[in-house]
C-alpha cells in the first residue's frame, strides 16, 4: 500500500460526483477555497448528464440541449470548473436518468447505475492511482438524495478509497495509492436548512425550506428515518468568501439550474452571517483524526 502524509507532499482533493452540476451544488465553495489556496482539486464526473431534463425555463427553447444534452452539459461543466478554479475529468459513463412511475420502470441498459461495481469503479481507481489524492469527497449511502446515479457514485467512491491502495485489486489500473481520508458531503444538512429558514422568516422573506423541514419533522414523529443525511457533521469548512463563486458555477449549468430558483433563495451575505460553512462527515481516516475539525487536510499538512 502506497500513501504519502509527508508535510512536503502536494495536497490533493478528489471530489466524486454523479453528473455535471452536482459539483456546483455540493461542496463547491469548499473546493474553490482550497483551489485558491494552492491545493490541487480534481472533480471526477461519473456520467455525461445526457438524460437530464431542462430545469431552466430560459433555456427551454434553445436547440442545442434538445439536440445534444450531453454536449451542452459538457460545455457547462467546462465553464463551472473555470469559475471554481478546479480541474475536471469525465469517467465516461452514461446517465441513468431518474425513473418515475409506479411501479418504477427499469433503468436503461448499460447506464451507470446498472453496471457491476467493479466495472463502474475501475476508471475511478485508475484516476485515484494517477492523481494520488490524500482526500476523497463523495456522497452518503443515500446518494445525498436517492437518484440511482448518486447512489452508484457513492458506491464507486467507497470502492476506490478501499481498493486503490491494494496492489492485488484492479491490477491493470496503475501503481497502488491509498488515500488518507474519506468524507461524505452534507449539502442537505437539516441544521443548515433550519438556520437559513429561521433567518429568512425573521427577515420577513419567504423560505423555500419549509416543506422539506416539515417532511423531516413528520418522519421523525412517525419514527421513520427522514430523507436526510444519516451521518453527523464532523467537519465544517469555513468558506463563505467563496459563496459567490459557488453561485456563479451553479448558474453556468444553465440547462439544469434556474437562476431564480431554490439555490439562490438566500443571499451570500445572509449565508455568511448565518451559516458560513459547508458541512461534511469524516467516514474513514487512515491517520489519527481529532474531531470536530475545520480542515480536510488536518493531520496531513
N, C-alpha and C positions, 0 to 999 in steps of 0.2 A: 504494500500500500504506500503510495507516494502522496505527500501533502507538504505544505510549507506554512509555518507560522513564524518564520524569521521576520524580525522587525524591518528588515530591508527589502522583503519581498513585495512586489507591486500588489496593491489591494484591488480585488476584482469582485464585482457583484453580478450575478446572473439571475435575471427575472424571467420566469417561465409563464407565458400567457397563452390562452387558448386561441384568441382571434386578434387581428389588428383592431385596435381601440381599447382592448382590455388594459393594456399597459398605461393608458392615459386616465383611466377611471379608477385604477387600483395602484397606489404607491407611486404615482408619477412625481409628486413633489419631492418625495424622498430620493428617487432616482436622480432628479435634476439637481438636488442639493449635493449629492455625492459626486456626480459628474463635474459640477462646478468646482468641487474641492480637489479635483485631480484623480479621483478614483475611476477606474475603467468599468463602465456599466454597460452590460450587454443584455438586450431583450431577445429572448427566443420566442418566436411566434409559431405556435404549433400548426395552425391551419390558415388557409387562404382567405377565409371570410366570404367565400363565394355564395353561400346560402343566406347571407344576411339580408333582412328586409330594409328598405329605405325608411328611416325614422325621422328624417328632417323634411318637413313639408316644402321647404325652399328648394329641395333637390328633386322632388317628385317628378318633375317634367324633364329632367336632364337625360339625354340619350345614353351617355357613357355608362352609368351604373346599370341601366336596364340591359344594355348590350353585353357588358363585361364587368360584373360586380367585382370579381377578384382583381381585375386590373385597376379599377377605380380605388379599391381599398389599398392596393399596393402603393399607389401614389400618395394616398392619405397617410399611410404608415411612414413613408419616407419623410413627409413634412413634419409629422409629430415627433419623430426621432430627432430631427434637426432642432425643433423647439426645445426638447428636453436635454439635448446635448449628449445623447446616448447612441450606442451602436445597436444594430438590429440584425437578426438572422431569421430566415424562414426555415422551418423544419420540413416543410414540403407536403403536408397532409391536406386532405380535402375536408372542408367544413361539413359537419354532420347535420346542421340545421337544428331548429328547436321543434320537436314534434308536437303537434296539437291534435286534440280529439279524444274521444272516449269510446272504445279503447284507443290508446296511442298507436299510431302507425309504426311500422319498423323503420329503423334508421336506414338511410341509403347505403347500399352495399359498397364496401370499400372506403367509406368515410372514416374519419379519425377515430370516433368513439366505438366503431365496430371492430377495430383491429386487435389482434393478440397483443398483450402487453409488451412482450419482448420486441416485436416488430415496431410498435409505436415508440418505444423508449430508446431504441438503438441510435437514432440520429441525435438525441439529446445526450446520451452517454458519450458519443463521439465529440459533441460540442464541449461538454464539460472537460474531457481529457485534453482538448486543444486549448480551450480558453483558460483553464485552471483557476476557477473562482474559489475563493475561500467561503463565500456566502451564496446560497441559493434561496430565492424567494418564490413562493408559489401560493396556491390556494389550499383551503382545508378540504376535508373529505367530501363535503357537500359542494365543492367547486366554487365556494363563495355564494353562489346560488345554483340550483340543480340543473344546469344546462349539461347535456351529455359530454360536450367537448371540454367544459370546465372540469368535470369530474375526471375525465381522462387526462387532462393536463396535470391535475393533482397526482394522479397515479404515476405518470411518467416522471414527474419531478422527484417523487419519493424513490422510485426505482433508480433513477440516475444518481441520486445522492447516496443510496445504499450500494450501488453496483460499481460506480466509476472507479473506486479505489481498489477494486478486487481484480487482479490481472486474469483470474480464471473465468471471469464473466465478460461477455461481449468481447471476445479476444481479438476481433478484427476491427476494433474501433479506436486503437491507439494505446499509448502508454498509460497505465493506471494513474489516477489522480483522485485523492479523497478530499472533497470539500469539508470545511470545518463546521459550518453551521447551516441549519435548515430552518427557515421561517415560513409561517403562513400569514398571508395578508388578512387584516381585519377591516377592510373598507366598509363593511356593513356592521360596524361596531354599534350595538344598541346604546352604549354610553355616549358615544359621539352624537348619535341621532337625537337622543333625549336632550343633550346640552344645546344643540343647534335649534331644536324645536322650541325649547323654552326661550331662547334668545330671540327668535323670530316673534313669538307671541308677545313677549314683553315689549317688543318694539312696535307692536300693532301690525305686524306683517303676517301674511298667510304662510303657514308651514306646510310643505309637501310631505312631511314625515308623519303626520297624524295617523294616517291609515296603516302604515307599516307598524308603528308603535302600538296601535290598538290591536293588531293581529298578534303581536308578540305577547301582550298582556292577556289576551284571550287564551292563547296557547298555554301560557303559564298557569292560568286559573283552572284550566281543564286537565292539567297535569301532562300535557303533551310537550314534546321537545319543540321549542319555537324555531322557525326557519331563520336562525341567526347563527353566527359563529359559536361553536361549542368549546373553543379554546379561549382561555382568559388572556388578557393583554399582559405580556411580559416586557414589551419593548415599545417605547414611544419615541419617535424621531421628530424632533422639533424642526419643522421645515416650512414654516409659514411664509418666509420670504419667497418661496417658490410656488405659492398657490396660483399666481397669475400665469406662470409658465405651464402649470398643470392644466389650467382652463384653456389656454391657447392651444395646447396639444389636443385637448378634447375637441375643440372647435375644428381642428384640422381634419378630424374624422367626420366630414360633412354628411356622408350618407347615413351615418349611424347616430349622430348626436344633434339634437335640436338645440340651437343656441339660446332658445327661450325656455328650455326645459328644466327638469329636475336637478341636474348637476349644478345649475347656476342660480339656484334659489337663494343662496346665502352668499353675500359679497365676501371676497377675500379678506377685506378689513374686519368684518364681523367674525369670520372664522379665526383670524389671527388672535382676536380678543377672547373668543370663547373656547376654541379648541385648536391650538396652533401645532398640533401633532398629527402624524399618521401612526396608526396602531398595528402592532404585529404580535404574533405568538412565536416564541422560540420553541421549536419542536424537538430538534436534536442538536447536540453540540458535542464535538469531539475534543473540545478544550474546556477547561473549567469556566463556568458561567456564574456571574454574580448578578442575580435578578432582584428587582427590576433593573433594566438597563436603558440607555439612551443612544446606543450606537450599535449597528450591526457588527462593527469590527472591534467591539470591546474584547480585549484579550488577544487581539491579532495585530495591533499596531506596535 
